[in-house]
Amino acid sequence: MKLSIRAKFTLGMVFLFVIISVLSIFSAFYMSRLSKKTSAILKENYLSVVYAREMSEGITNINQEITNCYLTNKNLDGLIIKKELSSVDKSLQLEKNNITEPGEDKLVSGIETGINEYRDSVVRYMKSPQPVVKVIDLQKKYEILFQQLILLSQINGKAIEVKTDDAKVSSKNASTQMTILGSLCFLIALSFTFSFATYFNGRFFQLYNGIKELNSSNYGQRLHFTGNDEFYEISLVFNEMAEKLSQSRQKMPLTQPLSVPANGHSFDDLIELKTILDRMKSIEEQAEELIERIEKKQ
């Protein structure tokens, strides 16, 4: 299959682009997976801790209001009680939709039952305040419910620790894998760039030496390029022109200076050779410029 120099340059750039794309895709994959792990910690367990704290604060405020009013012989502030109960119910509903850990559903179900019983007891106490027996009963229900909420918070707090450790391990593994992949891609790209530069530099060096030899009237100089690209075609033309110059030199009279062509065809050949050499110089400059751009990207 014949590939032109331009096609080889294009394939080389596509190869480098593929390496960059592979690194980008794997980086995005590991970042997305790590983001999902940390997001789950925030969305699931941390919110459950927040809901447990809000319910604890709500029943604590209610218990303090009842205790203070009983000790000071004052009437309960119904607005405060109603507001705190509403806040507790809201947090409870949110927690029921955010159950993630084993056994958390049963615990939340028990908390819901305890909150309903505590609410009924508070409502009855507000309607007909009774002596210390009623207050003690409310205090016991509060303590049981408070301990359940602490347990809910502890379950999710422990889950946060476990998932955080797992996220750290995943982050470390991702970092190690990306380091290995990045190093491998770097070595591949470096090897490719070196081979690419060596291929063109070697051919340009031979062209340069060939031109110098012709310029020094060494018409026995020949180029030997393999392949099916423009370098091979240039070598054929170069060798053909060198052969013509060598034959023209042999036909020259001994008295005629070697720098003067023997006939009109030799001038045409020199002009054609000059055109070819100009083309080779232009190709050399373009190749060197592209090689410099590739090396700067590494």
N, C-alpha and C positions, 0 to 999 in steps of 0.2 A: 504493500500500500504506500503510495507516494504522499508524503506530507511536506508541505511547504514550510519555509522558516516561519512565516506568519502563523500557520496552523500550529506549529510547535510552541510558539510563544503563547498563543491562545490557550492551548491545552495546559501549559504550565501555569498560567494565571487561574484557570478553572480548578486545577489541582490545589493550588494554595487557597482558593476560595472555599473548596470543600473542607479542607482542614480547619479553616476558621469557623465554618458553619458547624462542624462536628463539635468543636469546643463550645460554641455558643449554645447549641442545643442541649448538650449535657449539663452545662452550667445552669441553664434555665430549668432543666428537669430537677436537679438537686435542690435548687433554690425553692422551687414550687413545692417539693415534698417536705422540705424543712419548714416552709411557711405554713403548710397545712397542719403540721404537728404543733407548732407554737400557737396557731390560731385556735386549734381544738382546746388547748389548755385554757386560753383566755375565754373562749365562748362557752365551754361546758363547765369546767370545774370552778374557775374563778367566779363566774356569775352565781353558781350555787352557794359559794361562800358568802357572797354579798347578800343573797336572799336570806340565808340563815341569820346573818348579822342583823338585817333589817327586821326580821320577825322577832329576834331576841330583844332588840331595842324597843319594839312596839309593846310586847307583853311586859317588859320591865317598866316602861313608863306607866302602863295601866296599873301594875302592882304597886308602884310608888304612889300613885294618885290615891288608890284605895287605902293604903297603909297610912299616908299622911292625913287624909280626911278622917280616918278612924281615930288616930291619935289626937288630933286637934278638934274632934267632934264637929267637923264641917261637912257640908253637903258635897257630894261628888260633882265634878264638872263634867256634865254629859257630853259636851262638845269635844273635850279632850279624849274621853273614852271612845266616842264614836270615830274620831279621826284616827286614833291608833289602831282600832279594830279594822278599819277600812284599809290602812296601810299593811297590816298583817295579812289580810285576805288577798290583797294584790300580790304581795311577795310570794304567798303560798301558791297561787295559781301559776305564777311564772316558774316557780321551782318544779311544779308538777309537769311542766312542759320541757324541763331541762334535766331529766333523770338520765344519767350516763353510767354510773358505777354499780357493780353487783350489790344487791341488798338495799340500794338507795330507795327503790320503789316502796318496799315494805316500811322503811323508816319514815318516808314522807307520808305514807298512808296513816301511820300511827300519829305523826305530828298533826295531820289534818283532823283526825278524831280528837286529839287532845285540845286543839285550838277551838273546835266546835263546842266541846264540853266547857272549856274555860270561858268562852263567850257567853254561853247560856247561864253559867254561874254568875258572871259579872252582871248580866242583864237582870237576873233575879235579885241580886244584891242591891242594884240601883233602885229597883222598885220598892223593896222593903228591907232596908238595912237591918241587920241582926247583930247581936253581940259578937263577942270574940270568936265564937265557934265558926261562924260564917267566914270571918277574915282568915282564920287558920286554914279552913278548907280551901279557900282561894289561894293561899300561900303555898299549900302542898301541890295543888294543880300547876301553879306557876313554876315551882321548882322542877317537877317532872318534865314539863314541857320545855323548860330552859335547858335541861340536860339533853333532851332529844335534839334540840337545835345545835347544841355544842357538838354532839356526835355527828350530825349532818355536816357541820363545818369541818370536823376532823377528817371525815371520810374523803371529802373533796380536797382538803389540804394535802392529805397523803397522796392522793391521785396526782395532784399538781407536782409533787416532788418526784414521783415515779416517771411521769411523762416528761418532766424537765430533764431528768437524767437520760431518758431515752432520746430526747431531742439533741442532747449534748453528744451522745454516742453517734447518732445519725450525722450530726454536723462534722464530727471528727472523721467518720468513715467517708463522707462526701468530700471532705478536704483532701484526704489521702488518695481517693480515687481520681479526683480532679488533678492532683499533683502528678500522679502516674500518667494519666491521659495527656495532660499538658506537656509533660516531658517527652512522651512518645511522639506526639504530634510535632513538637519542636525538633526532635532528632530527625523525623521524616522530612520535615520542611527544610532543615539544614542540609541533609543529605541530597535532597532534590535540588536545592539551590546550588550546592557545590557541583553536582554533576551537570546541571544546566549551564553554569558558568564555565566549567571546564570544557564542555563540549564546544561552546562557541569561542571561548578564548583560544583553544587549541587550533581551531580552524582559522581564526583571524590571524593568529601568530604565523601559521604556515603561509597564509596569503601575504602577510606583511614581508616575510622573508623571501617569498617568491618574487614579489615586486622589487625588493632591494636587489636581488640577484639579476633580474632583467635590467634594472637601471644600471647595474655594473657591467652590462654586456655579457652576462653569463647566460647565454641562451640555451644551455643544456639543463636549466632548472625545470623540474616538473612537479606538479601537485598530484597527490594520490589520496583523494577523498572517497570514502565509501558511503553508500546510502543513495537515496533518490530525491534529495532536496536540491535547493538552488546551489548549495556548495559544490555538489557533485557536478552540476551543469557548468558552473563557473570553472571548475578544475579542467573540464574537457575543453572549454574555450581557451583557457589559459595555456594548456599544453599544446593546443593546436596553433595558437599564435606564437608560442615559443618555438615550435617546430618550424613555422614559416620564417621567423626571424633567423633561426639557425641556418636554414637553407639559403636565405638571401645573403647572409654573411659569407657562406661558403662560395657563392657565385660572384662575390665582389672581386674586382681586380686588386692585386696586392698593393698597388700604388694608391688606391682610393681609400680615404679615411674610413675607418669602421663605423663612424657615427653617421655617414652619409648613405642613404638608401641606394641600392643598385638600380632600381627601376621605379616606375610610378606606382606599381602595386604595393611596394614595401611601404610607401607613405600612407597608403590607404590602410594597410595593416596596422601601422603604428597609431593612426587615428582611431581605428576600431579598438585596439588594445587600450589606448588612453580612456576611451569611453567605458570600457569594461572595468578598468581600474578605478575610475570615478564611482561607478556603481558599487564596487566592492567596498570602497572607503565609506560611502553613504550607509551601506548595510552595517559596516563595522561600528559606525558612530551610533546608529539606532540601537544596535544590540547592546553596546556598552551602556547607553542611557537606560535601557530597560533593566539590565542587570543591576545597575546602581539602585534603581527604584525597588527592585525585589529585595536587595540586601538591606535597604533602609527599613523595610517593613518587618524584618526578622527581629 
